[in-house]
């Protein structure tokens, strides 16, 4: 029973990696589809070669055993000149075929790289600046009109079927932007801007993560890319451009005061209030986002309360200050932040 459980577990992990939410083998856009095709062509070609090599190896081994038995009987054995020249021909042929196959793989790989880069020439792109921070993502929608420039964090919405230019930057160390269902990895390098194009051709929520080791919480630096039809994206953008909703209940009014009277305001911004900090995620529409702490945990009231009270136990080493919120202030603060839809 236990023996069967191990391969079953391994298979389920493999299946989960390959076909679950975050996978390069489940393409949601044209570039990922090209990478997927390349991956499968490598897989099948190399798989066939592996089977051929293993078959030849097995045949050789069994043949050799028979030979050795014959040699033991004949005492001496010498390869004929005919066998030697035949062996030489086989080895030369195998070498030529190997070189040809490697050449084909190089051409396929370079061709895919070029095809992926071509998307940038399409019309009407959306430009998003993604800045890596230890350990969260700042997402800024660039627009010539300053009133249409939006800053958010850890969750990016994009319209389906429209190319998106990602301008990558970093505030501290090297990070890497990677949303496997949409594209390969692109480094975010301090004092440099990198460029990448993505496009989603099907609506969906695609999980991404940092793919370059960037310190203690590298593993907890995730983001969501939500691809939706153009009209829903426009509605989302309109809502996000609005300043934060004013608190309407006694509880949320009190929560807002707690927020504004604490050190939160030095790092976080909530547009429409006096909180204007720029070092941490913008919280103007925090309640609309899926996760907390760069998607370390789902955005629920319980998780948020835990995060505020003791951020270091949830994500050790992170740069969020622990603020001394007393127990009667915590619930209003959580209610207020969650009301920021
Ligand atoms: Cu950022 Cu790893």
Boltz pocket constraint, residues with backbone or C-beta under 6 A from the ligand:
constraints:
  - pocket:
      binder: B
      contacts: [[A, 132], [A, 133], [A, 135], [A, 174], [A, 175], [A, 176], [A, 210], [A, 211], [A, 212], [A, 213], [A, 214], [A, 215], [A, 217], [A, 218], [A, 219], [A, 221]]
      max_distance: 6.0
